[in-house]
Amino acid sequence: MPLGLESCPEPIVECIVQLLDLDDIRNLRITCKSLALKSSQYHFRTFFRSKHVNVTVDALRTFAEGIEAGGLRCLIQYLYLVGIDKECEGRKPGRQSDWQKEETQRTQEVNLLSQAFNGLAKYSKNGSLRLLTLRVAIVRNGEETTLPAESGPLVPLQKSVWLCTMRTFDTIVSALAASNLRIDGLNIFSELDIQPTSLAYDQINTIDWNDSAFAKSLATLRSLSISLSTRVSEFRRALQENKEDVGRSSMKDVAEVQAEAGDENDFVGLSRLLRLCNQLENLEVDYLRIPKGYSAPVGHFYYETILQRMVELDTLPILKRCKFSGISAKETDLLGFIQRTRVRELSLEKSILCKGTFRSIFDYCTSRAASMTKLQFDTLYEISYERPRREKMIFFAGGGKSRIGFPSASATEWLDQEGESVRTSITYYTSPRTPIDNPWNPEWRRFRRAEDGRMVV
């Protein structure tokens, strides 16, 4: 008598299951109890290891109740929490009832999310989540939910999206502090496959990182990716004044904003977060400059302070990998950070040295003392103090063809060195002054506009 599939040993059934999609696995599981058990092993469980949850009261309630019930829904290792920006609503802030309603809603969200976090901590083997990712999505016409699409240079970033990142970050971090969950990886609005949404750098400082709950939650953190942006003062001013739109302000207003932008307290948030991450191995910081309004005159002069505050910490984690994109730094600060963290894989993109040159940094990175295994440099600038003061792009000799059409067959704005080639000394020079009618100039301007970030409307 021929044997049926249900009589096959579990390893054979598992091999079969690996060839099936989820719908076919479901159909197989309902054929009989024996196959339901045998087909519910490793491959089937992988479908439950990641979960996307909208940060709304209804979605979080369903999520929390599912976790509390136990079972396969508690196998989550990769959790994506998505803040929802409802484009169609566009309400005017100003009525007291609206603010009270929002605060009540936020309290509910924090409570439900912390409940779900506690459930995940209870059912996981070591009380931790492998990766927690923060995202923002847009609801259009009350139905369709989409992540921000890829855009061209200087595509407007809606104020509502910026405010949504602020609310989402505050809600999730508050819930994490109120729970027993530990996280191994944290991604704050920093993903390569979607248009970046960023957290204004002053917002990270609104969190009390001295709360002992954060020390427990971040005790096992090994990977941190975060996208920060220039402080957008006019948004906060609009909220404070209960206005929907803010026009051009007087010179006195600009002076006030410049004073706010230079407030030392705004730059310590990331360093205070980093201070808690003793086990950190991978660090990514992406800085988005927003070229509009107050951000243009104030952001350029202060945002190197973020790295400066990090370097001032008594201790820094020993890193395997570090990536900085869009940052501004002083030569001594960047070199000091690289040396003290003993990073082995370093990536610098779209970054500016506001003081000094890259010479000492390149020399150290290619020396044996650094123990580097991989170097990636792309679109770097030094500040020229000749008048007029300007950013000068650096070009690497022998790197290949330039992406932006720089008129040299042996110089490029990017350089990759890995393995044995890491020890190769780096020769570079800054872009020369070019005639106004040089055909390379228009292409260079388009490239710079694309690299500088997006407008805010």
Phi, psi and omega in degrees: 000124182295144179275144178274170181300327183294342180270354179292146177295158185303318179300325179291316179298321179297321177297321178292316182299325181296342179266358186254153171275176188297319180298319180292324177295319178300316180297322179295321184293333183269002180287319178196164184296321181299313179289330177300320180286314184290332182267007183252030183266220194304304186298316180297322182291337179297335179291346182254004186273349174233148184209134174254127182228128175285141179274073174228159183301312183296314182294320180289326177295315178299318180296313182296319179294322178295318179294319181297328181288342179080196179085204184297334182292349180265008181275005185301129174242335180237109184248126179249113179257124191245113173287139185252123174256113182269096183301323189289340186284302176050044182289157177272121176290139179158324179283133182300325180297325178295315181294320179295321179296318179296320181292321176297317179297318180297319179299318177298317181298316180298315181296315181293319181291320178295326175298316178295319178301317179297323177295318178296320178295323181293318187268345179281159185295319184241015177072023183227163177249136183292319180209130173245121183241132176259132179225170172229138176232162183243133175259120180249135178059026177072004184232295191285130176249121180226149170284151178308129185281164174298144183227164174276184182296137175059034171287133185302137173260117184295142177301322182298325179291316179300316180293327179294321177298321180297312181293318181297314179300313182297317181296312185292318180293322178296319179294322179297318180294332182272003184242178178257006185284138172251150182234140179269334180220141181225123178240115183252094176055038183226086179228141184285332189272000177227160177299130185292133166249137190239158177260124179302137192299333180285341182291327181293340179274352178284348179272137177277087182289352176280351176301127183299338180297326180291325178299324179285317183295326185259009183298330182254009184294124180243345181222128179227123174235131182215139175249118180248158178225167173305144174296127181253090190294328185292335175295310181297323180295321178297321179293317182294325183266000181056046178242149179278321182234145178237124179271196180290139182262167179287171179298328178296320179297317179298320179298321178296318181293321178298322177295319178296318182295333179269004180297118183301329183295338182284347188256001186262354184301310182294322179293323177292324175294315181297328181298333181276349189260069184292334182264008186298135178240330181234128181228129174231127176233120179245124182248124181254117176275129182255104188276071175205150171057226182295331186299323184298309183284337186254328186296321186296331189268351188234341193285356171289345181293336181300310179291325180301317180292327178293318181293334181284352178297146180297320178229147177233148179292154175273117189258142169275323185218138178218134177228125174245129179228127176078008184277164169240142184205161170269149182306314183295324180291314181295316178297317179298320179295315180298317182292316185286328179276347179053039182299143182257332176236117185240133176229127176237124181226141173048041186248154186235132168267110182280346177210127180094192181228171178277358187304308183293329179292313179296320180296318180292316183297331181266001179274162178291334180297334183279334181057035178288147174244344181203135178230134175225119178236133184209120174059072181248152184226147168243152178272125175270128181265006170289150179273132001282147178295128183205164176275133180242121179291142178261148180236138182266130180287135177074014184276345182120197184278137180289139178287336186258014174079023177300132188285064175206131182280350185237022179218141182214160181275359180232155180208129176240130175224130185216150179067227182294332182289349179300328182282354180292127180296149185255124175253129180214164174211160180271156183297134180285162172293134183242149178302151184298334182263011179297129182297344179286334186301312180301319179295321179295320179296317179298320180296316180296319179297322179291326182281337188281353179110203185233158175284163174239129181236000000 
